[in-house]
Amino acid sequence: MKDHSRVEKSVLSFRVCDLDLEVLFTHELARVVNHVVEPFVCNAKGRYSILLNYKAAVGRSKATRPKTNIINANSDICEIRKWQKNSLEIDLFENTPLAVSISIAYLLISALSYHHGLLLHGAMLVRDSKAHILVGRSGAGKSTLAKNAANMQCAHDDNVAVRYRQGCWYAYGIPTLDNAGLPGRNMCAPIEVVYLIEKSDSFQIVDLPTRLFLAGLPGSVIMPYTDPAMTINVAESLLTFATGIECRRLLFREDSDLGSQI
């Protein structure tokens, strides 16, 4: 068995959510790591780091791979070997952008949990330097609504990070893959409103009481279930987020243009 501790690693520093991060990786992963992280690369040394080891999954079926990572459906892609406050180590069984993207998401969950932040399964749209966030269950139509939103920039149609800084909640595009297989855009904007979306026969935006928004939001928050301290931090940030931003319910048809309706 190869000793990964003795394999030469490359280092790439990047900045996301106003946090300095770095990824260490073996040479086989250089192309896919650059594909995912390149829009966010910077020169600062990362305070939070992730080590990626490539292990070809030849002869190792999904059924026999340990399911130690957060999203068990992806256990055939990667496996977390070590998760500490400032560092992670992950084995990748695929040399693909998706495997790197999932790993970067874990690093962001960890870093954000200690900096009043959350990683959401949602879309981030920007207009007039303000962010509009779309959240909802899987298949609710976030990507479709984002694609059809005229005069709005889409930072990401599947993941968005939010963080409380200087008395305001900000949204960030992040280096994980969108539904087209491209990394998110390097964008940051204060949050104007968060929409809990639902398909309907007509377009309608209604005010949403905090308690109903909070009840519908947890399914969109990606949690670090393997670490109790991080989980508590995320839960506290979730409550602060839900009570500190404007939230609305958005009913829409698949051909609705959000940009022309708000």
C-alpha positions in Angstrom: 0.0 0.0 0.0 1.3 3.4 -0.9 2.3 5.7 1.9 0.5 8.9 1.1 2.4 10.9 3.8 5.6 10.5 1.6 4.0 11.4 -1.7 4.9 14.9 -2.9 1.9 17.3 -2.7 1.1 20.5 -4.6 -0.6 23.4 -2.7 -3.2 25.8 -4.0 -4.5 28.7 -1.9 -7.9 30.2 -2.5 -10.2 32.6 -0.8 -13.9 32.0 -0.2 -16.4 33.7 2.1 -13.6 36.1 3.1 -11.8 33.0 4.5 -8.3 31.9 3.4 -8.2 28.2 2.5 -5.8 25.8 0.8 -6.0 22.5 -0.8 -3.0 20.0 -0.9 -3.2 17.3 -3.5 -1.2 14.6 -5.3 -0.1 15.3 -8.9 -2.8 13.1 -10.5 -5.5 15.6 -9.2 -3.9 18.8 -10.5 -6.2 19.2 -13.5 -9.5 18.6 -11.7 -8.4 20.7 -8.6 -7.6 23.6 -10.8 -10.9 23.3 -12.7 -12.9 23.6 -9.5 -10.8 26.1 -7.5 -9.2 28.4 -10.2 -11.7 31.3 -10.0 -11.0 31.7 -6.3 -7.2 31.3 -6.3 -5.2 33.8 -4.2 -1.7 34.1 -2.7 -2.6 34.1 1.0 -1.7 31.1 3.1 -4.8 29.2 4.0 -6.0 29.1 7.6 -8.1 26.0 6.8 -6.7 23.2 4.7 -7.7 20.0 3.0 -5.5 17.2 1.9 -6.7 15.1 -1.1 -5.3 11.6 -1.7 -6.2 9.9 -5.0 -6.9 6.2 -4.6 -8.2 4.5 -7.7 -11.2 2.5 -6.7 -10.3 -0.6 -8.8 -11.9 -3.7 -7.3 -13.6 -1.7 -4.6 -17.3 -1.7 -5.0 -19.7 0.8 -3.5 -21.0 -1.8 -1.1 -17.6 -2.3 0.5 -16.5 1.3 0.8 -16.8 2.7 4.3 -19.6 5.3 4.6 -17.8 7.8 6.8 -18.5 11.0 4.8 -21.5 13.2 5.5 -23.4 12.5 2.3 -23.6 8.7 2.2 -24.8 8.7 -1.4 -21.3 10.0 -2.3 -19.4 7.3 -0.4 -18.3 5.7 -3.7 -16.6 8.9 -4.6 -14.8 10.0 -1.5 -14.1 9.1 2.1 -13.1 11.3 5.0 -10.0 10.0 6.8 -9.6 12.8 9.3 -11.7 15.8 10.2 -10.3 18.4 12.6 -11.2 22.0 13.2 -8.6 23.5 10.8 -7.9 20.6 8.6 -9.4 17.6 6.7 -7.9 14.7 4.9 -10.0 12.9 2.2 -9.4 9.9 0.0 -10.8 10.3 -3.5 -11.8 7.2 -5.4 -12.4 9.2 -8.6 -10.2 11.7 -10.4 -13.1 13.9 -11.2 -14.2 17.5 -10.6 -17.2 16.2 -8.8 -15.0 14.4 -6.2 -13.0 17.5 -5.6 -16.1 19.6 -5.5 -17.6 17.4 -2.7 -14.4 17.6 -0.8 -14.2 21.4 -1.0 -17.8 21.5 0.3 -16.7 19.6 3.4 -13.9 22.1 4.0 -16.3 25.0 3.6 -18.8 23.5 6.1 -16.0 23.2 8.6 -14.6 26.7 8.2 -18.0 28.4 8.1 -19.2 26.6 11.2 -16.6 28.6 13.2 -17.3 31.9 11.4 -21.1 32.5 11.8 -21.8 30.8 8.4 -23.8 28.2 6.7 -23.6 26.2 3.5 -26.9 26.0 1.8 -28.4 23.8 -0.9 -29.7 26.7 -2.9 -29.2 29.2 -5.7 -27.7 32.6 -5.5 -28.8 35.4 -7.9 -27.4 38.9 -7.8 -29.0 42.2 -9.0 -28.0 45.7 -8.2 -25.3 44.3 -5.9 -27.9 42.5 -3.7 -28.2 38.8 -3.4 -31.5 36.9 -3.8 -31.3 33.3 -2.4 -33.6 30.5 -3.6 -34.0 27.5 -1.3 -36.3 24.5 -1.4 -36.4 20.7 -1.4 -34.4 18.9 -4.1 -36.3 19.1 -7.4 -38.2 22.2 -6.3 -36.9 24.1 -9.4 -34.1 26.3 -8.1 -31.9 25.7 -11.2 -34.8 26.3 -13.6 -35.9 29.5 -11.8 -32.3 30.7 -11.7 -31.8 30.0 -15.4 -34.9 31.9 -16.4 -34.2 35.0 -14.2 -33.6 37.9 -16.6 -31.3 40.7 -15.7 -29.9 38.7 -12.7 -26.4 37.2 -12.4 -26.3 33.6 -11.2 -23.4 33.0 -8.9 -24.4 29.3 -8.3 -27.6 27.3 -9.1 -27.1 24.6 -6.5 -24.9 25.8 -3.5 -24.5 29.1 -1.7 -22.6 30.0 1.4 -23.9 32.7 3.7 -22.0 34.4 6.5 -22.8 37.1 9.1 -20.2 39.9 9.0 -20.2 43.5 10.1 -23.8 43.4 11.1 -25.1 42.0 7.8 -25.7 38.6 6.2 -23.7 38.1 3.0 -24.1 35.5 0.3 -21.1 34.0 -1.6 -20.5 32.1 -4.8 -18.3 29.1 -4.0 -16.0 26.6 -5.8 -18.3 23.7 -6.0 -19.8 22.4 -9.2 -23.2 23.8 -10.4 -25.6 21.7 -12.4 -23.7 22.3 -15.6 -20.5 21.0 -14.1 -18.9 24.4 -13.7 -17.5 26.0 -10.5 -19.5 28.8 -9.0 -18.7 32.4 -9.7 -16.5 34.4 -7.3 -19.1 36.8 -6.1 -20.2 38.3 -2.8 -23.3 40.4 -2.0 -25.4 41.4 1.0 -28.6 39.4 1.1 -31.7 41.2 0.0 -34.2 38.3 0.6 -34.3 34.5 0.8 -37.1 32.8 -1.0 -38.5 29.4 0.0 -39.7 28.2 -3.4 -42.5 25.9 -4.6 -43.9 25.1 -8.0 -47.4 26.3 -8.7 -49.9 27.2 -11.4 -49.2 30.9 -11.0 -46.5 33.3 -9.8 -46.9 34.7 -6.4 -44.6 36.1 -3.6 -46.0 36.2 -0.1 -44.5 37.1 3.3 -43.4 34.1 5.3 -43.4 34.1 9.1 -40.0 33.3 10.6 -41.4 30.1 12.3 -42.6 28.7 8.9 -39.3 29.7 7.2 -37.3 28.0 9.9 -39.4 24.9 9.6 -38.7 24.7 5.9 -35.1 25.7 5.9 -33.2 22.8 7.7 -33.4 20.5 4.7 -31.5 23.1 2.7 -28.7 23.4 5.3 -25.7 21.1 4.8 -24.8 19.9 8.3 -21.4 18.5 9.7 -23.1 15.6 11.4 -19.8 13.9 12.3 -18.7 16.7 14.7 -20.9 17.8 17.6 -19.2 21.1 18.2 -19.6 22.1 14.5 -23.2 20.9 14.5 -24.0 23.1 17.5 -22.4 26.1 15.8 -24.3 25.5 12.6 -27.6 25.2 14.5 -27.0 28.5 16.3 -26.1 30.2 13.0 -29.2 28.8 11.4 -31.4 30.3 14.1 -29.7 33.7 13.8 -30.0 33.5 10.0 -33.7 32.7 10.0 -34.5 35.5 12.4 -32.2 38.1 10.9 -33.1 38.1 7.2 -36.2 38.9 5.1 -37.8 35.7 4.0 -40.7 35.1 1.6 -42.5 32.2 0.0 -42.2 32.1 -3.8 -44.8 30.2 -5.9 -43.9 30.0 -9.5 -44.5 28.3 -12.8 -41.6 26.6 -14.7 -41.5 29.4 -17.3 -41.6 32.2 -14.6 -39.0 35.0 -15.0 -38.1 36.1 -11.4 -36.1 39.0 -12.8 -39.1 40.7 -14.3 -41.4 40.0 -11.3 -39.4 41.6 -8.4 
